[in-house]
Amino acid sequence: MKRRTLWSFLLMWLALSLAAVGFGGLGGVGLPAQAAGIRAVEGGVVTYLPSLLRGCSDPGYVDDFSNPATGWPIVDDSLVKAQYEDDQYRIAPRAVNPDEPYYAFLAPTVARAEYSVEFDIYWAGDVGESTGGIVFGAAPDLSDFLVFGISPTTNAGNSELYQKFGVVYVSDTLSDPAVIVAPTTSTAIQTGNATNHLKVTVRQGQFTLAINGVGVGTFGTSLIPPASHSGIATTAGDFFNPQKSDAWIDNYSLVGCLP
């Protein structure tokens, strides 16, 4: 797999934004054949069927991070520190990951065919060029996943990132993330250290996005497997100073019985 950096990811974000890549389906990105199809989740994963097929008894998953034993990954290495702290989940990059632009972590719950996931997120410190948000459509080993991310940058002159959201597909089969929803302006995004509430609703062949209660679109894709996981992701805030900001997450809520 080609080594990649936050800098190359941001350059790709800029290039695709200027090229006005389409917002639906695969967003105009040329994906290899193996990336464009539905990828099967490897065996042994418990799956809750959609409520349309049977009476739904999925209890969902809710975590306010007040209990540090609920099962989220705890990491403390040269690249990132991820931990429970102050009744929240904190992701503090220490360096730019040379292999992936995102530090991604899955929720400790089962794969599901259809679900909605939402949580609060804010960045502490100088947010710089941080981006991050909800992981969805993920394989259990994070070999394939999508990220619904926002940028909290306060630099209104940065038209490529200021109040922008987007969706990227990250895969071990790709040298760089593929943009599924190109960077798009939403005034619903709160910049700087303010808290944003993000939500993704996943149904067969499509996903719907919302920011602070404002719907920002429904998009079709074949990249979500028949059963998938969700979680959290963020990038380092700056290529030259990765430790300048960290992401804090609270009130993680997953609903498996969709109306």
Backbone as numpy.savetxt, mean C-alpha at the origin, in Angstrom:
# Nx Ny Nz CAx CAy CAz Cx Cy Cz
16.90 -10.42 -9.73 16.05 -9.22 -9.73 16.93 -7.98 -9.73
16.63 -7.03 -10.58 17.38 -5.79 -10.66 17.27 -5.02 -9.35
18.41 -4.51 -8.87 18.39 -3.70 -7.66 17.77 -2.36 -7.96
16.97 -1.89 -7.06 16.26 -0.64 -7.29 16.35 0.25 -6.07
16.19 1.53 -6.24 16.31 2.48 -5.15 15.10 3.39 -5.12
14.94 4.09 -3.99 13.86 5.06 -3.86 13.99 6.13 -4.94
15.23 6.53 -5.25 15.44 7.57 -6.25 14.89 7.14 -7.60
15.21 5.89 -8.02 14.71 5.42 -9.31 13.20 5.31 -9.31
12.62 4.93 -8.16 11.16 4.82 -8.06 10.51 6.19 -8.21
11.08 7.22 -7.56 10.52 8.55 -7.66 10.65 9.11 -9.07
11.77 8.80 -9.74 11.93 9.23 -11.11 10.88 8.57 -12.01
10.61 7.29 -11.75 9.60 6.59 -12.54 8.22 7.20 -12.30
7.92 7.53 -11.04 6.65 8.18 -10.69 6.51 9.48 -11.48
7.57 10.29 -11.50 7.55 11.55 -12.22 7.34 11.34 -13.71
8.07 10.40 -14.29 7.97 10.18 -15.73 6.58 9.75 -16.14
5.98 8.87 -15.35 4.65 8.37 -15.68 3.60 9.44 -15.45
3.83 10.30 -14.45 2.89 11.40 -14.23 2.90 12.35 -15.41
4.08 12.70 -15.88 4.18 13.63 -17.00 3.64 13.02 -18.28
3.73 11.70 -18.36 3.24 11.02 -19.57 1.73 10.81 -19.54
1.10 11.19 -18.42 -0.36 11.08 -18.27 -0.84 9.67 -18.55
-0.28 8.73 -17.80 -0.68 7.34 -17.94 -2.14 7.18 -17.55
-2.89 6.30 -18.23 -4.31 6.11 -17.94 -4.55 5.66 -16.52
-5.77 5.87 -16.03 -6.07 5.61 -14.63 -6.80 4.29 -14.39
-7.28 3.61 -15.39 -8.03 2.38 -15.16 -7.26 1.17 -15.60
-7.79 0.00 -15.27 -7.19 -1.25 -15.70 -5.74 -1.32 -15.29
-4.83 -1.55 -16.26 -3.42 -1.60 -15.99 -2.75 -0.27 -16.22
-3.52 0.80 -16.36 -2.95 2.11 -16.42 -2.05 2.36 -17.59
-2.15 1.59 -18.63 -1.34 1.82 -19.81 0.07 1.27 -19.68
0.40 0.64 -18.53 1.75 0.13 -18.35 1.88 -1.22 -19.03
2.95 -1.41 -19.78 3.16 -2.68 -20.46 3.73 -3.70 -19.51
2.91 -4.58 -18.96 3.37 -5.61 -18.05 3.67 -6.89 -18.81
4.66 -7.65 -18.36 4.88 -8.95 -18.98 3.69 -9.86 -18.77
3.56 -10.86 -19.63 2.37 -11.71 -19.60 2.15 -12.34 -18.25
3.25 -12.77 -17.57 3.06 -13.44 -16.30 2.59 -12.49 -15.21
2.80 -11.16 -15.41 2.36 -10.19 -14.40 0.93 -9.74 -14.64
0.44 -9.88 -15.87 -0.88 -9.35 -16.20 -2.01 -10.25 -15.78
-1.75 -11.54 -15.59 -2.81 -12.47 -15.24 -3.02 -12.55 -13.75
-4.10 -13.23 -13.35 -4.35 -13.45 -11.93 -3.34 -14.46 -11.41
-2.68 -14.13 -10.31 -1.67 -15.00 -9.74 -2.28 -15.77 -8.58
-2.09 -17.07 -8.55 -2.68 -17.90 -7.51 -1.92 -17.76 -6.21
-2.64 -17.66 -5.11 -2.01 -17.68 -3.80 -1.58 -19.11 -3.49
-0.37 -19.25 -2.97 0.16 -20.58 -2.71 -0.67 -21.29 -1.66
-0.65 -22.63 -1.71 -1.54 -23.48 -0.94 -1.47 -23.28 0.56
-2.52 -23.73 1.23 -2.56 -23.69 2.67 -3.13 -22.42 3.26
-3.62 -21.51 2.44 -4.14 -20.24 2.93 -5.65 -20.36 3.15
-6.09 -19.99 4.34 -7.52 -19.99 4.64 -8.18 -18.85 3.88
-9.33 -19.10 3.28 -10.02 -18.09 2.49 -11.47 -17.98 2.92
-11.94 -16.74 3.12 -13.37 -16.51 3.34 -14.01 -16.19 2.00
-15.04 -16.93 1.64 -15.72 -16.72 0.37 -16.57 -15.46 0.42
-16.82 -14.84 -0.74 -17.67 -13.64 -0.76 -19.05 -13.93 -0.19
-19.63 -12.91 0.44 -20.94 -13.10 1.07 -22.02 -13.41 0.07
-21.79 -13.10 -1.23 -22.78 -13.42 -2.25 -22.91 -14.92 -2.43
-21.88 -15.69 -2.11 -21.90 -17.13 -2.35 -22.51 -17.91 -1.20
-22.44 -17.34 0.01 -23.01 -18.02 1.17 -23.20 -17.00 2.27
-23.91 -17.40 3.34 -24.03 -16.49 4.46 -22.66 -16.19 5.03
-22.32 -14.93 5.15 -20.97 -14.55 5.54 -20.84 -14.49 7.05
-19.85 -15.19 7.58 -19.60 -15.17 9.02 -18.19 -14.70 9.32
-17.58 -14.03 8.40 -16.22 -13.54 8.57 -16.18 -12.51 9.70
-15.39 -12.73 10.74 -15.33 -11.76 11.84 -14.51 -10.52 11.52
-13.79 -10.54 10.40 -12.95 -9.41 10.07 -11.71 -9.36 10.94
-11.07 -8.20 10.95 -9.86 -8.03 11.76 -9.74 -6.56 12.14
-9.63 -6.29 13.44 -9.50 -4.93 13.93 -8.31 -4.87 14.89
-7.49 -3.83 14.76 -6.32 -3.71 15.63 -6.05 -2.23 15.91
-6.08 -1.87 17.20 -5.71 -0.51 17.59 -4.29 -0.45 18.12
-3.57 -1.56 18.02 -2.15 -1.67 18.36 -1.87 -1.41 19.84
-2.90 -1.51 20.67 -2.69 -1.37 22.11 -2.10 -2.64 22.72
-2.27 -3.76 22.01 -1.71 -5.04 22.47 -0.53 -5.40 21.57
0.70 -5.38 22.06 1.86 -5.64 21.21 2.05 -7.10 20.84
1.08 -7.93 21.20 1.19 -9.36 20.90 0.20 -9.80 19.83
-0.34 -8.88 19.05 -1.33 -9.27 18.05 -0.70 -9.88 16.79
0.61 -9.76 16.62 1.24 -10.52 15.56 1.84 -9.75 14.40
1.82 -8.41 14.45 2.47 -7.66 13.39 3.98 -7.87 13.47
4.68 -7.83 12.34 6.13 -8.06 12.35 6.85 -7.02 13.21
7.82 -7.49 13.96 8.72 -6.62 14.72 10.11 -6.77 14.10
10.62 -5.68 13.56 11.89 -5.71 12.82 12.79 -4.63 13.38
14.06 -4.95 13.52 15.05 -3.98 13.97 16.38 -4.34 13.33
16.63 -3.80 12.14 17.87 -4.11 11.44 18.44 -2.83 10.83
19.42 -2.99 9.96 20.11 -1.82 9.41 19.25 -1.03 8.44
18.16 -1.62 7.94 17.31 -0.97 6.96 16.11 -0.27 7.57
15.47 -0.91 8.55 14.20 -0.38 9.06 13.95 -0.89 10.47
13.20 -0.09 11.21 12.70 -0.52 12.51 11.18 -0.46 12.45
10.53 -1.57 12.71 9.07 -1.65 12.72 8.65 -2.25 14.05
7.73 -1.56 14.75 7.38 -2.01 16.09 6.07 -1.38 16.55
5.51 -1.98 17.60 4.41 -1.36 18.33 5.00 -0.26 19.22
4.35 0.90 19.21 4.83 1.99 20.05 3.70 2.99 20.29
3.49 3.35 21.54 2.45 4.32 21.90 1.10 3.96 21.31
0.72 2.69 21.41 -0.56 2.18 20.91 -0.74 2.45 19.42
0.35 2.39 18.69 0.34 2.53 17.24 1.38 1.56 16.67
1.42 1.47 15.35 2.46 0.68 14.69 3.35 1.65 13.94
4.63 1.61 14.23 5.59 2.56 13.69 6.54 1.88 12.71
6.72 2.50 11.55 7.71 2.04 10.57 8.72 3.16 10.39
9.95 2.92 10.83 11.00 3.94 10.81 12.14 3.49 9.91
12.16 3.94 8.66 13.28 3.58 7.77 14.60 4.12 8.29
15.65 3.31 8.13 17.00 3.73 8.51 17.89 3.91 7.28
17.49 3.30 6.20 18.26 3.38 4.96 17.31 3.12 3.80
17.72 3.49 2.61 16.94 3.17 1.42 17.14 1.69 1.11
16.05 0.97 1.01 16.11 -0.46 0.69 16.64 -0.63 -0.73
17.76 -1.34 -0.91 18.32 -1.47 -2.26 17.52 -2.38 -3.17
16.63 -3.18 -2.62 15.90 -4.16 -3.43 14.44 -3.78 -3.66
13.84 -3.00 -2.78 12.43 -2.64 -2.91 12.26 -1.18 -2.51
11.39 -0.42 -3.18 11.17 0.96 -2.75 10.36 1.05 -1.47
9.54 0.01 -1.19 8.65 0.06 -0.05 9.11 -0.87 1.07
8.90 -0.43 2.30 8.93 -1.32 3.44 7.48 -1.74 3.67
7.18 -3.01 3.42 5.80 -3.50 3.46 5.66 -4.59 4.51
4.54 -4.55 5.22 4.26 -5.51 6.29 2.80 -5.94 6.21
2.56 -7.25 6.31 1.21 -7.78 6.19 0.52 -7.87 7.55
-0.78 -7.64 7.54 -1.58 -7.81 8.74 -1.63 -9.28 9.13
-1.62 -9.58 10.42 -1.62 -10.98 10.89 -3.03 -11.58 10.85
-3.55 -11.74 9.65 -4.87 -12.31 9.49 -4.89 -13.10 8.18
-5.98 -13.80 7.91 -6.04 -14.73 6.79 -6.27 -14.00 5.46
-6.02 -14.70 4.37 -6.33 -14.18 3.04 -7.83 -14.21 2.82
-8.28 -13.28 2.01 -9.70 -13.18 1.71 -9.91 -12.90 0.23
-11.09 -13.30 -0.27 -11.41 -13.05 -1.68 -11.89 -11.62 -1.88
-12.72 -11.13 -0.97 -13.24 -9.76 -1.04 -13.16 -9.17 0.36
-12.82 -7.88 0.42 -12.67 -7.25 1.73 -12.49 -5.75 1.55
-12.69 -5.02 2.64 -12.28 -3.62 2.70 -11.30 -3.47 3.85
-10.31 -2.63 3.66 -9.32 -2.39 4.70 -9.08 -0.88 4.79
-8.97 -0.40 6.02 -8.78 1.03 6.22 -7.98 1.26 7.49
-7.30 2.40 7.54 -6.58 2.78 8.75 -6.17 4.25 8.68
-5.68 4.76 9.82 -5.14 6.11 9.90 -3.62 6.03 9.74
-3.06 7.01 9.03 -1.61 7.05 8.84 -1.14 8.50 8.87
0.00 8.71 9.53 0.66 10.01 9.45 2.17 9.79 9.51
2.90 10.80 9.06 4.35 10.74 9.08 4.87 11.76 10.10
5.78 11.32 10.97 6.43 12.20 11.92 7.76 12.68 11.35
8.18 13.88 11.78 9.43 14.43 11.27 9.22 15.18 9.96
10.30 15.37 9.24 10.25 16.03 7.93 9.78 15.00 6.91
8.57 15.16 6.39 7.99 14.11 5.53 8.74 13.97 4.22
9.44 15.00 3.79 10.24 14.90 2.58 9.45 14.38 1.40
9.94 13.30 0.81 9.27 12.69 -0.34 8.69 11.32 0.01
8.29 11.17 1.28 7.68 9.91 1.71 6.43 9.61 0.90
6.20 8.36 0.61 4.92 7.89 0.10 4.60 6.59 0.82
3.31 6.30 0.95 2.95 5.06 1.61 1.45 4.96 1.79
1.04 3.79 2.29 -0.39 3.58 2.49 -0.72 2.11 2.64
-1.78 1.68 1.96 -2.36 0.35 2.14 -1.78 -0.66 1.15
-1.32 -1.76 1.67 -0.99 -2.93 0.85 -2.25 -3.76 0.66
-2.52 -4.19 -0.56 -3.67 -5.07 -0.81 -3.34 -5.98 -1.99
-4.18 -7.00 -2.18 -3.92 -7.94 -3.26 -2.59 -8.65 -3.13
-2.15 -8.88 -1.91 -0.80 -9.37 -1.67 -0.72 -10.88 -1.54
0.39 -11.43 -2.07 0.73 -12.83 -1.82 1.24 -12.95 -0.38
1.14 -14.14 0.21 1.52 -14.28 1.63 2.99 -14.03 1.90
3.83 -14.13 0.87 5.26 -13.87 1.04 5.68 -12.51 0.48
4.70 -11.68 0.13 4.95 -10.35 -0.44 5.76 -10.41 -1.74
5.67 -11.52 -2.45 6.33 -11.59 -3.76 5.56 -10.79 -4.81
4.29 -10.54 -4.55 3.43 -9.71 -5.40 2.48 -8.94 -4.49
2.34 -7.64 -4.71 1.35 -6.87 -3.96 1.13 -5.53 -4.63
-0.01 -4.91 -4.29 -0.31 -3.56 -4.74 -0.26 -2.62 -3.55
0.08 -1.36 -3.81 0.10 -0.34 -2.77 -0.74 0.85 -3.21
-1.72 1.20 -2.40 -2.46 2.45 -2.56 -1.74 3.47 -1.69
-0.97 4.35 -2.33 -0.14 5.27 -1.57 -0.51 6.72 -1.79
-0.17 7.53 -0.79 -0.32 8.98 -0.90 1.02 9.62 -0.58
1.18 10.87 -0.98 2.35 11.65 -0.61 1.91 12.78 0.31
2.53 12.90 1.51 2.16 13.99 2.42 3.04 15.22 2.26
3.85 15.30 1.20 4.77 16.41 1.06 4.07 17.76 1.21
4.78 18.70 1.84 4.23 20.04 2.03 4.69 21.00 0.95
5.51 20.51 0.04 6.05 21.36 -1.02 5.04 21.50 -2.15
4.25 22.58 -2.11 3.21 22.78 -3.12 3.81 22.99 -4.51
5.08 23.33 -4.57 5.73 23.50 -5.86 6.12 22.20 -6.51
6.05 21.10 -5.77 6.37 19.79 -6.31 5.10 19.19 -6.90
4.82 19.51 -8.14 3.55 19.12 -8.75 3.47 17.62 -8.99
4.59 16.91 -8.91 4.57 15.47 -9.13 4.15 14.71 -7.87
4.30 15.33 -6.69 3.99 14.63 -5.45 2.94 15.32 -4.59
2.81 16.64 -4.69 1.95 17.37 -3.78 0.48 16.94 -3.92
-0.10 16.48 -2.80 -1.49 16.00 -2.75 -1.77 14.97 -3.85
-0.83 14.07 -4.06 -0.99 13.02 -5.06 -1.25 11.67 -4.39
-2.08 10.86 -5.05 -2.24 9.45 -4.69 -2.00 8.62 -5.94
-1.77 7.34 -5.74 -1.59 6.43 -6.87 -1.57 5.00 -6.39
-1.51 4.07 -7.33 -1.41 2.65 -7.01 -0.29 2.05 -7.85
0.59 1.31 -7.20 1.66 0.61 -7.91 1.57 -0.88 -7.61
2.11 -1.65 -8.55 2.18 -3.11 -8.40 3.65 -3.48 -8.25
3.97 -4.14 -7.14 5.33 -4.56 -6.84 5.40 -6.08 -6.95
6.37 -6.58 -7.71 6.45 -8.02 -7.93 7.91 -8.45 -8.09
8.21 -9.64 -7.61 9.54 -10.20 -7.81 9.83 -10.44 -9.29
8.78 -10.45 -10.11 8.97 -10.69 -11.55 9.29 -9.40 -12.31
9.23 -8.25 -11.63 9.46 -6.97 -12.28 10.69 -6.29 -11.68
11.46 -5.60 -12.51 12.64 -4.89 -12.01 12.26 -3.61 -11.29
11.11 -3.03 -11.60 10.63 -1.81 -10.95 9.12 -1.92 -10.77
8.55 -1.21 -9.82 7.09 -1.23 -9.65 6.39 -0.74 -10.92
5.26 -1.35 -11.22 4.44 -0.93 -12.36 3.32 -0.03 -11.84
3.15 1.11 -12.47 2.11 2.05 -12.03 0.77 1.60 -12.59
-0.18 1.35 -11.71 -1.52 0.91 -12.07 -2.47 2.10 -12.11
-2.40 2.95 -11.12 -3.13 4.22 -11.11 -2.07 5.32 -11.05
-1.97 6.11 -12.09 -0.94 7.14 -12.17 -1.14 8.18 -11.08
-0.07 8.88 -10.68 -0.20 9.94 -9.67 -1.30 10.93 -10.03
-2.24 11.08 -9.09 -3.46 11.85 -9.33 -3.68 12.81 -8.17
-4.05 14.04 -8.46 -4.28 15.04 -7.42 -5.59 14.78 -6.69
-5.54 14.87 -5.36 -6.75 14.85 -4.54 -6.58 15.85 -3.41
-7.45 16.84 -3.36 -7.39 17.83 -2.29 -7.85 17.24 -0.96
-8.32 15.99 -0.97 -8.69 15.33 0.28 -7.46 14.96 1.10
-6.29 14.91 0.48 -5.06 14.53 1.18 -4.62 15.66 2.10
-4.40 15.32 3.37 -3.86 16.27 4.34 -2.33 16.17 4.31
-1.65 17.29 4.12 -0.21 17.27 3.94 0.52 17.39 5.28
1.84 17.23 5.21 2.68 17.37 6.40 2.46 16.24 7.38
2.40 16.58 8.66 2.27 15.58 9.72 0.82 15.28 10.09
-0.12 15.77 9.30 -1.54 15.51 9.57 -1.88 14.04 9.31
-2.92 13.57 9.99 -3.38 12.19 9.82 -4.31 12.08 8.62
-4.10 11.04 7.82 -4.99 10.72 6.70 -5.61 9.35 6.95
-6.88 9.23 6.61 -7.59 7.95 6.73 -7.76 7.38 5.33
-7.15 6.23 5.10 -7.18 5.60 3.78 -8.04 4.35 3.81
-8.68 4.05 2.67 -9.51 2.86 2.58 -9.45 2.27 1.17
-9.35 0.96 1.12 -9.43 0.20 -0.14 -10.49 -0.87 0.02
-11.38 -0.97 -0.96 -12.35 -2.06 -1.01 -12.02 -2.94 -2.20
-11.78 -4.21 -1.93 -11.34 -5.17 -2.95 -12.48 -6.11 -3.29
-12.86 -6.14 -4.54 -13.82 -7.11 -5.06 -13.18 -7.82 -6.24
-13.82 -8.88 -6.70 -13.25 -9.65 -7.79 -13.02 -8.76 -9.01
-11.77 -8.59 -9.38 -11.43 -7.86 -10.59 -11.44 -6.34 -10.47
-11.62 -5.81 -9.25 -11.63 -4.35 -9.13 -11.31 -3.93 -7.70
-10.96 -2.65 -7.54 -10.75 -2.08 -6.22 -11.22 -0.63 -6.22
-11.69 -0.18 -5.05 -12.20 1.17 -4.87 -11.39 1.87 -3.80
-11.03 3.14 -4.04 -10.15 3.88 -3.15 -10.90 5.05 -2.51
-10.54 5.35 -1.26 -11.09 6.53 -0.58 -10.02 7.15 0.30
-10.05 8.48 0.39 -9.11 9.24 1.21 -9.92 10.17 2.11
-9.80 9.98 3.41 -10.52 10.81 4.38 -12.02 10.88 4.06
-12.58 9.73 3.72 -14.00 9.62 3.45 -14.44 10.06 2.07
-13.50 10.48 1.25 -13.82 10.93 -0.11 -13.42 9.84 -1.10
-14.38 9.33 -1.85 -14.07 8.33 -2.86 -13.27 8.95 -4.00
-12.20 8.28 -4.41 -11.36 8.82 -5.48 -11.29 7.91 -6.71
-12.12 6.84 -6.72 -12.19 6.06 -7.95 -12.29 4.57 -7.73
-12.85 3.90 -8.72 -12.90 2.43 -8.79 -12.16 2.01 -10.05
-11.32 1.00 -9.93 -10.44 0.62 -11.02 -10.46 -0.89 -11.21
-10.43 -1.33 -12.45 -10.39 -2.75 -12.75 -8.97 -3.24 -12.90
-8.72 -4.48 -12.49 -7.40 -5.09 -12.64 -7.52 -6.61 -12.56
-6.61 -7.29 -13.22 -6.53 -8.75 -13.11 -5.40 -9.16 -12.18
-4.79 -8.21 -11.49 -3.61 -8.49 -10.68 -3.93 -8.97 -9.27
-5.18 -8.87 -8.84 -5.54 -9.32 -7.51 -5.85 -10.81 -7.56
-5.13 -11.63 -6.80 -5.37 -13.08 -6.84 -6.71 -13.46 -6.22
-7.13 -14.71 -6.40 -8.43 -15.15 -5.87 -8.58 -14.97 -4.36
-7.48 -15.03 -3.64 -7.48 -14.73 -2.21 -6.19 -13.98 -1.92
-6.29 -12.89 -1.16 -5.10 -12.05 -0.98 -5.06 -11.45 0.41
-3.89 -10.93 0.74 -3.65 -10.31 2.04 -3.58 -8.79 1.92
-3.63 -8.14 3.07 -3.51 -6.68 3.13 -2.48 -6.30 4.18
-2.11 -5.02 4.17 -1.12 -4.58 5.15 -0.78 -3.12 4.97
0.46 -2.77 5.32 0.94 -1.40 5.41 2.26 -1.27 4.67
2.50 -0.12 4.05 3.78 0.11 3.39 4.15 1.58 3.44
5.45 1.86 3.47 5.95 3.22 3.35 7.33 3.19 2.72
7.73 4.33 2.17 9.10 4.49 1.67 9.89 5.34 2.65
11.20 5.37 2.45 12.02 6.33 3.19 11.68 7.74 2.70
11.86 8.71 3.57 11.45 10.07 3.22 12.39 10.80 2.30
13.63 10.34 2.22 14.60 11.05 1.41 15.73 10.10 1.04
16.17 10.17 -0.20 17.24 9.27 -0.66 18.53 9.50 0.11
18.84 10.75 0.39 20.09 11.09 1.04 19.99 11.10 2.56
18.78 11.20 3.08 18.56 11.20 4.52 17.34 10.35 4.84
17.47 9.02 4.75 16.31 8.13 4.89 15.64 8.20 6.25
16.35 8.67 7.27 15.79 8.64 8.63 15.02 9.90 8.99
14.76 10.76 8.03 14.16 12.05 8.36 12.68 11.96 8.71
12.02 10.86 8.36 10.60 10.72 8.71 10.27 9.25 8.93
9.22 8.99 9.69 8.72 7.63 9.87 7.21 7.65 9.87
6.63 6.51 9.54 5.17 6.39 9.41 4.57 5.76 10.66
3.43 6.30 11.08 2.70 5.79 12.24 1.29 5.42 11.79
0.86 4.22 12.19 -0.43 3.68 11.74 -1.27 3.33 12.95
-2.56 3.59 12.84 -3.48 3.28 13.95 -4.83 2.89 13.36
-5.63 2.22 14.21 -7.03 1.89 13.90 -7.15 1.08 12.60
-6.38 0.01 12.52 -6.45 -0.88 11.36 -7.74 -1.67 11.42
-8.52 -1.63 10.35 -9.82 -2.31 10.34 -10.05 -2.99 9.01
-10.31 -4.28 9.05 -10.60 -5.07 7.85 -11.99 -5.69 8.00
-12.83 -5.50 6.99 -14.17 -6.08 6.96 -14.21 -7.10 5.84
-14.62 -8.33 6.18 -14.65 -9.39 5.18 -16.03 -9.65 4.61
-17.08 -9.18 5.24 -18.44 -9.35 4.75 -18.88 -8.06 4.09
-18.71 -7.98 2.79 -19.07 -6.76 2.07 -20.54 -6.78 1.71
-21.18 -5.60 1.74 -22.60 -5.55 1.37 -22.81 -5.80 -0.11
